[in-house]
Amino acid sequence: MMILYSAMIVVGIAAIAWGLPAAHRLRSPFDILAALVALAGLIAALLGALLVLVPGFFLE
């Protein structure tokens, strides 16, 4: 499971790295999607970091 959580961190950082510049570069309806991808990347990276540092956080 640690590999999955580490992958969440990597994918989250990649989504942030793509989403932030794309949110400023793309035209109007697509910039919102890029901003949502950046937000989802932030959530995934933080959740992955939490699960790597505190194993079993969501278990009892």
N, C-alpha and C positions, 0 to 999 in steps of 0.2 A: 504494500500500500504506500510505502514511502516514495516509491518511484512515481506513482500516480500523483501524489501531493507535490512532489518536485516538478512534475510536468505541468501541474496547474500554475505554479509560480512562473515557469518559463513561458508558457502560453499567455499568461496574464501580462507579463512584461512586454511580450511581443505585440499583444493587442494594444497596449498603451502606446508603445513606440510607433505603431502605425496610425492609431486613431487620433492622437493629438494633432499631428501635422495635417492629417487628412481632413479633420474637422474645420481647419482654416483654409484649406486649399480647394475643397470641392464646392460645387454650387449648392443652392438652397435646399432642396429636399434630401440630398445625399450627405450634407454635412451633419445633419441630425443623426443619421445612421452611424456615421463615423464617431460621433461623440458618444453614442450609446455603446459602441464597441469598446471605446476607451474606458467607459464606466464599468462595463462587464469585465474588462481586463483587470481593472483595479480590484474589483470584488473577488475575482478568481485568484489573483496574486495574494491578496490579504488572507483569504480563506486557506489557500495552500500553505502560506507561511504559518498560520495558526495551527494547522493540522500537523505540520512538520515539527514545530516547537513544542506543542502540547498534544502528544498522541492520545487518542481516545477522548478528545474534548467533548464530543457530542454523545458519548456513551455515559450512562449513569453518572 
